[in-house]
């Protein structure tokens, strides 16, 4: 019996060794990901899988400009100033853009990249599940002759998700002090990135006339506090929404050489579109513009009228 058990254990070890050797040989013949050329690529995504980790060029980028983003002038000015400091080699802050959905948080980052790519600005998108790789990402970027924004889009954590500690550790450690060419920019619908509960506020207490938050609240606030610059975004009022919708209707119509008017009929359609979705935002305005310009263009094609306004031959 003892001999049989020893034989089985030996077989398992040999099998495991053979599997590892097969995997090693297979990986040896698979070409490694080509190193990214930052002269040609303005943005990348950090990937980490069984074939290795590295930067994958981001080919499909938003062509939005800062001039396309209306009614967030204060946020644009603050982020632009912080970025110009960063590009000049001066002190700059990590940035948290938080607030209502669809109000231009992510678009502002892309517009910033498009404006300053010629100045050496580059972007690396890092998903929440890859936050543990932040030290390795920073290490690889440290000696590059460019300035990098590590972009965490739509970032939030559940109460039982401990991965936020990876980000907190990165922000409070010496990582960025040793890498002056890297900043973190994150967007979130939550101001403190973590859910907040009424029961946690009940833990607050008074000490010599001063209000002290409970430990749970302090822990949650401590994460967002690591970002030196906070930018808040709020739902649009009706007039702001209509101006953004008009901007995108005119821009898309010009791109497709359509002569479309902005009148009371279109304004009414834009308002009904927002009402059906329950939100007035820049994203809602852009979605309406795509719908309106696309449907009007298709209607003219169906009627035999070309996009320049004349009759089809």
Rosetta blueprint (number, residue, H / E / L):
1 X L
2 X H
3 X H
4 X H
5 X H
6 X H
7 X H
8 X H
9 X H
10 X H
11 X H
12 X H
13 X H
14 X H
15 X H
16 X H
17 X H
18 X H
19 X H
20 X H
21 X H
22 X H
23 X H
24 X H
25 X H
26 X H
27 X H
28 X H
29 X H
30 X L
31 X L
32 X L
33 X L
34 X L
35 X L
36 X L
37 X L
38 X L
39 X L
40 X L
41 X L
42 X L
43 X E
44 X E
45 X E
46 X E
47 X E
48 X E
49 X E
50 X L
51 X L
52 X E
53 X E
54 X E
55 X E
56 X E
57 X E
58 X L
59 X L
60 X L
61 X L
62 X L
63 X L
64 X L
65 X L
66 X H
67 X H
68 X H
69 X L
70 X L
71 X L
72 X L
73 X H
74 X H
75 X H
76 X H
77 X H
78 X H
79 X H
80 X H
81 X H
82 X H
83 X H
84 X H
85 X H
86 X H
87 X H
88 X L
89 X L
90 X L
91 X L
92 X L
93 X L
94 X L
95 X E
96 X E
97 X E
98 X E
99 X E
100 X L
101 X L
102 X L
103 X L
104 X L
105 X H
106 X H
107 X H
108 X H
109 X H
110 X H
111 X H
112 X H
113 X H
114 X H
115 X H
116 X H
117 X H
118 X H
119 X H
120 X L
121 X E
122 X E
123 X E
124 X E
125 X E
126 X L
127 X L
128 X H
129 X H
130 X H
131 X H
132 X H
133 X H
134 X H
135 X H
136 X H
137 X H
138 X H
139 X H
140 X H
141 X H
142 X L
143 X L
144 X L
145 X L
146 X L
147 X E
148 X E
149 X E
150 X E
151 X E
152 X E
153 X L
154 X L
155 X L
156 X L
157 X E
158 X L
159 X L
160 X L
161 X L
162 X L
163 X L
164 X H
165 X H
166 X H
167 X H
168 X H
169 X H
170 X H
171 X H
172 X H
173 X L
174 X L
175 X L
176 X L
177 X L
178 X L
179 X L
180 X L
181 X L
182 X E
183 X E
184 X E
185 X E
186 X E
187 X E
188 X E
189 X L
190 X L
191 X L
192 X L
193 X L
194 X E
195 X L
196 X L
197 X L
198 X H
199 X H
200 X H
201 X H
202 X L
203 X L
204 X L
205 X E
206 X E
207 X E
208 X L
209 X L
210 X E
211 X E
212 X E
213 X L
214 X L
215 X H
216 X H
217 X H
218 X H
219 X H
220 X H
221 X H
222 X H
223 X H
224 X H
225 X L
226 X L
227 X L
228 X L
229 X E
230 X E
231 X E
232 X E
233 X E
234 X L
235 X L
236 X L
237 X L
238 X H
239 X H
240 X H
241 X H
242 X H
243 X H
244 X H
245 X H
246 X H
247 X H
248 X H
249 X H
250 X H
251 X H
252 X H
253 X H
254 X H
255 X H
256 X L
257 X L
258 X L
259 X L
260 X L
261 X L
262 X L
263 X L
264 X H
265 X H
266 X H
267 X H
268 X H
269 X H
270 X H
271 X H
272 X H
273 X H
274 X H
275 X H
276 X H
277 X H
278 X L
279 X L
280 X L
281 X L
282 X H
283 X H
284 X H
285 X H
286 X H
287 X H
288 X H
289 X H
290 X H
291 X H
292 X H
293 X H
294 X H
295 X H
296 X H
297 X H
298 X H
299 X H
300 X H
301 X H
302 X H
303 X L
304 X L
305 X E
306 X L
307 X L
308 X L
309 X L
310 X L
311 X E
312 X L
313 X L
